[in-house]
Amino acid sequence: MDFNDVFDVVVAGGGNAALCAAITAARAGRKVVVLEGAPKFYRGGNTRHTRNLRCAHDGTAPTMAGPYDTAEFIDDLYRVTGGQTDKALAQIAIERSKELLPWMDQQGVRFQPPLGGTLSLGKTNAFFLGGGRGMLNALYRQAEALGVTCVYDAMVTALTIEDGFFVSATVKHEGVEKQVRGKTLVAACGGFEANIDWLKEYWGDAADNFIIRGTPYNRGAVLRMLLDQGIMPVGDPT
């Protein structure tokens, strides 16, 4: 990577959300770089540990039994959240979820046949062939084919934001801090579920007994930087 380049889009993170953003931007003709803090083998955050996604569909998808319409999906969401959710945002996400399967198929992601012998999972969830890592590998192949620059072991250590606009990210790469300049930042590098000290702010000393089963790289560094610079938080951190 040439650190003198100026990118249209700088994506901090290397999981599903990050790759989807990078691919979408690249397809729109933008110059994109993905900064993944983990080594290549561990890329993808907790995406590499996932196995399926839930989406609304009309029952014609070959990878799902069905149908599973938006009204049923919304009812399921309200039931498990006790209604404590952003209803407008949920409506948008669920309506647009009908586009997920064909879009991911276009990126080379492959799915298993519908599950049999389950009460509802075959209808509600599509399972990735090869699990989360299989999905990640497909997305990275697509991103690189579209010209996206992917940098590993690239931990973001600082963000420069001037008058509300992103200017650059400071990245520690190969033991040296370097500047990555860009016009737009996509912060898609996970939460702080592997940061025990931060978890203790909400859970107290009980957090000392938490077992981090997923990636150790989701420490919330970029999230903390954004909050410290006055970015408005939303939601319940617990």
Contacts in CASP RR format, 6 or more apart in sequence:
PFRMAT RR
TARGET T0000
AUTHOR 0000-0000-0000
METHOD contacts of the structure
MODEL  1
MDFNDVFDVVVAGGGNAALCAAITAARAGRKVVVLEGAPKFYRGGNTRHT
RNLRCAHDGTAPTMAGPYDTAEFIDDLYRVTGGQTDKALAQIAIERSKEL
LPWMDQQGVRFQPPLGGTLSLGKTNAFFLGGGRGMLNALYRQAEALGVTC
VYDAMVTALTIEDGFFVSATVKHEGVEKQVRGKTLVAACGGFEANIDWLK
EYWGDAADNFIIRGTPYNRGAVLRMLLDQGIMPVGDPT
1 33 0 8 1.000
1 149 0 8 1.000
1 151 0 8 1.000
3 178 0 8 1.000
3 179 0 8 1.000
3 180 0 8 1.000
5 31 0 8 1.000
5 33 0 8 1.000
5 181 0 8 1.000
6 181 0 8 1.000
6 182 0 8 1.000
6 183 0 8 1.000
7 31 0 8 1.000
7 32 0 8 1.000
7 33 0 8 1.000
7 149 0 8 1.000
7 180 0 8 1.000
7 181 0 8 1.000
7 182 0 8 1.000
7 183 0 8 1.000
8 25 0 8 1.000
8 29 0 8 1.000
8 30 0 8 1.000
8 31 0 8 1.000
8 32 0 8 1.000
8 182 0 8 1.000
8 183 0 8 1.000
8 184 0 8 1.000
9 21 0 8 1.000
9 22 0 8 1.000
9 25 0 8 1.000
9 30 0 8 1.000
9 31 0 8 1.000
9 32 0 8 1.000
9 33 0 8 1.000
9 182 0 8 1.000
9 183 0 8 1.000
9 184 0 8 1.000
9 185 0 8 1.000
9 186 0 8 1.000
10 32 0 8 1.000
10 33 0 8 1.000
10 35 0 8 1.000
10 166 0 8 1.000
10 169 0 8 1.000
10 180 0 8 1.000
10 181 0 8 1.000
10 182 0 8 1.000
10 184 0 8 1.000
10 185 0 8 1.000
10 186 0 8 1.000
11 18 0 8 1.000
11 21 0 8 1.000
11 22 0 8 1.000
11 25 0 8 1.000
11 32 0 8 1.000
11 33 0 8 1.000
11 34 0 8 1.000
11 35 0 8 1.000
11 185 0 8 1.000
11 186 0 8 1.000
11 188 0 8 1.000
12 18 0 8 1.000
12 35 0 8 1.000
12 156 0 8 1.000
12 169 0 8 1.000
12 185 0 8 1.000
12 186 0 8 1.000
12 187 0 8 1.000
12 188 0 8 1.000
12 189 0 8 1.000
12 222 0 8 1.000
13 34 0 8 1.000
13 35 0 8 1.000
13 36 0 8 1.000
13 37 0 8 1.000
13 44 0 8 1.000
13 45 0 8 1.000
13 188 0 8 1.000
13 189 0 8 1.000
13 190 0 8 1.000
13 222 0 8 1.000
14 34 0 8 1.000
14 35 0 8 1.000
14 36 0 8 1.000
14 37 0 8 1.000
14 38 0 8 1.000
14 43 0 8 1.000
14 44 0 8 1.000
14 45 0 8 1.000
14 47 0 8 1.000
14 188 0 8 1.000
14 189 0 8 1.000
15 36 0 8 1.000
15 43 0 8 1.000
15 44 0 8 1.000
15 45 0 8 1.000
15 47 0 8 1.000
15 48 0 8 1.000
15 136 0 8 1.000
15 139 0 8 1.000
15 188 0 8 1.000
16 44 0 8 1.000
16 47 0 8 1.000
16 50 0 8 1.000
16 135 0 8 1.000
16 136 0 8 1.000
16 139 0 8 1.000
17 188 0 8 1.000
18 34 0 8 1.000
18 36 0 8 1.000
18 44 0 8 1.000
18 186 0 8 1.000
18 188 0 8 1.000
18 189 0 8 1.000
19 34 0 8 1.000
19 136 0 8 1.000
19 139 0 8 1.000
19 140 0 8 1.000
19 142 0 8 1.000
19 143 0 8 1.000
20 139 0 8 1.000
21 186 0 8 1.000
21 188 0 8 1.000
22 32 0 8 1.000
22 34 0 8 1.000
22 143 0 8 1.000
22 148 0 8 1.000
22 186 0 8 1.000
23 107 0 8 1.000
23 139 0 8 1.000
23 142 0 8 1.000
23 143 0 8 1.000
23 146 0 8 1.000
23 148 0 8 1.000
25 32 0 8 1.000
25 186 0 8 1.000
26 32 0 8 1.000
26 143 0 8 1.000
26 146 0 8 1.000
26 147 0 8 1.000
26 148 0 8 1.000
27 146 0 8 1.000
32 143 0 8 1.000
32 147 0 8 1.000
32 148 0 8 1.000
32 149 0 8 1.000
33 148 0 8 1.000
33 149 0 8 1.000
33 150 0 8 1.000
33 151 0 8 1.000
33 180 0 8 1.000
34 143 0 8 1.000
34 148 0 8 1.000
34 149 0 8 1.000
34 150 0 8 1.000
34 151 0 8 1.000
35 151 0 8 1.000
35 154 0 8 1.000
35 156 0 8 1.000
35 169 0 8 1.000
35 171 0 8 1.000
35 180 0 8 1.000
36 43 0 8 1.000
36 44 0 8 1.000
36 150 0 8 1.000
36 151 0 8 1.000
36 152 0 8 1.000
36 153 0 8 1.000
36 154 0 8 1.000
37 152 0 8 1.000
37 153 0 8 1.000
37 154 0 8 1.000
37 155 0 8 1.000
37 156 0 8 1.000
37 189 0 8 1.000
37 217 0 8 1.000
38 44 0 8 1.000
38 45 0 8 1.000
38 152 0 8 1.000
38 153 0 8 1.000
38 215 0 8 1.000
38 217 0 8 1.000
39 152 0 8 1.000
39 153 0 8 1.000
40 152 0 8 1.000
42 48 0 8 1.000
42 215 0 8 1.000
42 217 0 8 1.000
43 136 0 8 1.000
43 140 0 8 1.000
43 152 0 8 1.000
44 136 0 8 1.000
44 215 0 8 1.000
45 190 0 8 1.000
45 214 0 8 1.000
45 215 0 8 1.000
45 217 0 8 1.000
45 218 0 8 1.000
46 190 0 8 1.000
46 193 0 8 1.000
46 214 0 8 1.000
46 215 0 8 1.000
46 218 0 8 1.000
47 132 0 8 1.000
47 135 0 8 1.000
47 136 0 8 1.000
48 132 0 8 1.000
48 133 0 8 1.000
48 136 0 8 1.000
48 215 0 8 1.000
49 132 0 8 1.000
49 213 0 8 1.000
49 214 0 8 1.000
49 215 0 8 1.000
50 128 0 8 1.000
50 131 0 8 1.000
50 132 0 8 1.000
50 135 0 8 1.000
51 127 0 8 1.000
51 128 0 8 1.000
51 131 0 8 1.000
51 132 0 8 1.000
52 121 0 8 1.000
52 125 0 8 1.000
52 126 0 8 1.000
52 127 0 8 1.000
52 128 0 8 1.000
53 100 0 8 1.000
53 125 0 8 1.000
53 126 0 8 1.000
53 128 0 8 1.000
54 73 0 8 1.000
54 97 0 8 1.000
54 124 0 8 1.000
54 125 0 8 1.000
54 126 0 8 1.000
55 68 0 8 1.000
55 73 0 8 1.000
55 97 0 8 1.000
55 98 0 8 1.000
55 100 0 8 1.000
55 101 0 8 1.000
55 126 0 8 1.000
56 68 0 8 1.000
56 69 0 8 1.000
56 70 0 8 1.000
56 72 0 8 1.000
56 73 0 8 1.000
56 94 0 8 1.000
56 95 0 8 1.000
56 97 0 8 1.000
56 98 0 8 1.000
57 64 0 8 1.000
57 66 0 8 1.000
57 67 0 8 1.000
57 68 0 8 1.000
57 98 0 8 1.000
57 101 0 8 1.000
58 67 0 8 1.000
58 69 0 8 1.000
58 98 0 8 1.000
59 65 0 8 1.000
59 66 0 8 1.000
59 67 0 8 1.000
59 68 0 8 1.000
61 101 0 8 1.000
61 126 0 8 1.000
62 113 0 8 1.000
63 101 0 8 1.000
63 111 0 8 1.000
63 112 0 8 1.000
63 113 0 8 1.000
63 114 0 8 1.000
63 126 0 8 1.000
63 127 0 8 1.000
64 101 0 8 1.000
64 114 0 8 1.000
64 122 0 8 1.000
64 123 0 8 1.000
64 124 0 8 1.000
64 125 0 8 1.000
64 126 0 8 1.000
65 114 0 8 1.000
65 116 0 8 1.000
65 122 0 8 1.000
65 123 0 8 1.000
66 122 0 8 1.000
66 123 0 8 1.000
67 123 0 8 1.000
68 123 0 8 1.000
68 124 0 8 1.000
70 91 0 8 1.000
70 94 0 8 1.000
70 95 0 8 1.000
70 98 0 8 1.000
73 94 0 8 1.000
73 97 0 8 1.000
73 124 0 8 1.000
74 90 0 8 1.000
74 91 0 8 1.000
74 94 0 8 1.000
76 124 0 8 1.000
77 85 0 8 1.000
77 90 0 8 1.000
77 94 0 8 1.000
78 85 0 8 1.000
101 111 0 8 1.000
101 126 0 8 1.000
104 135 0 8 1.000
105 111 0 8 1.000
107 138 0 8 1.000
107 139 0 8 1.000
107 142 0 8 1.000
108 138 0 8 1.000
108 141 0 8 1.000
108 142 0 8 1.000
109 128 0 8 1.000
109 134 0 8 1.000
109 135 0 8 1.000
109 138 0 8 1.000
109 139 0 8 1.000
110 128 0 8 1.000
110 129 0 8 1.000
110 130 0 8 1.000
110 138 0 8 1.000
111 126 0 8 1.000
111 127 0 8 1.000
111 128 0 8 1.000
111 129 0 8 1.000
112 126 0 8 1.000
112 127 0 8 1.000
112 128 0 8 1.000
112 129 0 8 1.000
114 122 0 8 1.000
114 123 0 8 1.000
115 121 0 8 1.000
115 122 0 8 1.000
115 125 0 8 1.000
115 127 0 8 1.000
116 122 0 8 1.000
128 134 0 8 1.000
128 135 0 8 1.000
140 150 0 8 1.000
143 150 0 8 1.000
144 150 0 8 1.000
151 171 0 8 1.000
151 173 0 8 1.000
153 173 0 8 1.000
153 174 0 8 1.000
154 171 0 8 1.000
154 172 0 8 1.000
154 173 0 8 1.000
155 171 0 8 1.000
155 172 0 8 1.000
155 173 0 8 1.000
155 221 0 8 1.000
156 169 0 8 1.000
156 170 0 8 1.000
156 171 0 8 1.000
156 189 0 8 1.000
156 221 0 8 1.000
156 222 0 8 1.000
156 225 0 8 1.000
157 170 0 8 1.000
157 171 0 8 1.000
157 172 0 8 1.000
157 177 0 8 1.000
157 221 0 8 1.000
158 169 0 8 1.000
158 170 0 8 1.000
158 225 0 8 1.000
159 166 0 8 1.000
159 168 0 8 1.000
159 169 0 8 1.000
159 170 0 8 1.000
159 185 0 8 1.000
159 222 0 8 1.000
159 225 0 8 1.000
159 226 0 8 1.000
159 229 0 8 1.000
160 166 0 8 1.000
160 167 0 8 1.000
160 168 0 8 1.000
160 169 0 8 1.000
160 170 0 8 1.000
161 167 0 8 1.000
161 229 0 8 1.000
166 182 0 8 1.000
166 183 0 8 1.000
166 184 0 8 1.000
166 185 0 8 1.000
167 181 0 8 1.000
167 182 0 8 1.000
168 179 0 8 1.000
168 180 0 8 1.000
168 181 0 8 1.000
168 182 0 8 1.000
169 179 0 8 1.000
169 180 0 8 1.000
169 185 0 8 1.000
170 177 0 8 1.000
170 178 0 8 1.000
170 179 0 8 1.000
170 180 0 8 1.000
171 177 0 8 1.000
171 178 0 8 1.000
171 179 0 8 1.000
171 180 0 8 1.000
172 178 0 8 1.000
187 222 0 8 1.000
187 223 0 8 1.000
187 226 0 8 1.000
189 218 0 8 1.000
189 220 0 8 1.000
189 221 0 8 1.000
189 222 0 8 1.000
189 223 0 8 1.000
190 218 0 8 1.000
190 220 0 8 1.000
190 223 0 8 1.000
191 218 0 8 1.000
191 219 0 8 1.000
191 220 0 8 1.000
191 223 0 8 1.000
192 198 0 8 1.000
192 199 0 8 1.000
192 218 0 8 1.000
192 219 0 8 1.000
192 220 0 8 1.000
192 223 0 8 1.000
192 224 0 8 1.000
193 199 0 8 1.000
193 212 0 8 1.000
193 214 0 8 1.000
193 218 0 8 1.000
194 212 0 8 1.000
194 214 0 8 1.000
194 215 0 8 1.000
194 216 0 8 1.000
194 217 0 8 1.000
194 218 0 8 1.000
194 219 0 8 1.000
195 218 0 8 1.000
195 219 0 8 1.000
195 220 0 8 1.000
196 207 0 8 1.000
196 208 0 8 1.000
196 210 0 8 1.000
196 212 0 8 1.000
198 219 0 8 1.000
198 220 0 8 1.000
198 224 0 8 1.000
199 207 0 8 1.000
199 210 0 8 1.000
200 207 0 8 1.000
200 208 0 8 1.000
202 237 0 8 1.000
202 238 0 8 1.000
203 210 0 8 1.000
203 238 0 8 1.000
227 233 0 8 1.000
END
